[in-house]
Each structure stands twice: as structure tokens, then as C-alpha cells.
Amino acid sequence: MPEEELSKIIELNEDLIENNENLAAQNQEMLKKYNIRSFDVVGAIGAGKTAL
């Protein structure tokens, strides 16, 4: 298969990372306002995250 068929460039009309960071900042401010602590739970499939 020629190389040009193996990949495709997709142009985005917005900065997805910037948008995500703005939403994260809004969430962080809301949690801080109501004195809510949060944390990320990261683990492999079957590691027991749901059991927490």
C-alpha cells in the first residue's frame, strides 16, 4: 500500500486542547467554590476501580 494511503491529515477548526483546559479550569473553580475534593482513579482493566 502506498504511504499516502496509510495516513490522513484531519484539519480541526478549534483548539481541542485549549478548550479542554478551559473546561477543566471551570470544573476546578466550581469544586473549589463548594469545597469538594476530587481525584483521578487510574488503573488497568480489572484492577478494582469500580469496587472503590
C-alpha positions as CSV (number, residue, x, y, z in Angstrom):
1,M,0.0,0.0,0.0
2,P,1.5,3.4,-0.9
3,E,2.4,5.6,2.1
4,E,-0.2,8.3,1.2
5,E,-3.0,5.8,1.8
6,L,-1.8,4.8,5.3
7,S,-2.4,8.2,6.9
8,K,-4.8,11.1,6.5
9,I,-4.4,14.6,7.8
10,I,-7.5,16.0,9.5
11,E,-7.8,19.7,10.0
12,L,-9.6,20.9,13.1
13,N,-11.3,24.3,13.3
14,E,-10.8,24.7,17.0
15,D,-8.0,24.1,19.5
16,L,-9.3,21.0,21.3
17,I,-6.6,21.0,24.0
18,E,-7.2,24.7,24.8
19,N,-11.0,24.0,25.0
20,N,-10.4,21.0,27.3
21,E,-8.1,23.1,29.6
22,N,-10.8,25.8,29.8
23,L,-13.4,23.3,30.8
24,A,-11.1,21.7,33.4
25,A,-10.4,25.2,34.9
26,Q,-14.1,25.8,35.2
27,N,-14.6,22.4,36.9
28,Q,-11.8,23.1,39.3
29,E,-13.2,26.5,40.3
30,M,-16.7,25.0,40.9
31,L,-15.2,22.2,43.0
32,K,-13.1,24.7,45.0
33,K,-16.2,27.0,45.5
34,Y,-18.1,24.2,47.2
35,N,-15.0,22.8,49.0
36,I,-15.3,19.5,47.1
37,R,-12.1,17.4,46.8
38,S,-11.7,15.2,43.8
39,F,-9.1,12.8,42.5
40,D,-8.5,10.6,39.4
41,V,-8.6,6.9,39.7
42,V,-6.4,5.3,37.1
43,G,-5.8,1.6,36.6
44,A,-5.8,-1.3,34.3
45,I,-9.0,-3.2,33.3
46,G,-9.9,-5.5,36.2
47,A,-7.8,-3.6,38.8
48,G,-10.8,-2.9,41.0
49,K,-11.6,0.7,40.3
50,T,-15.3,0.2,40.4
51,A,-15.1,-1.6,43.7
52,L,-13.9,1.6,45.3
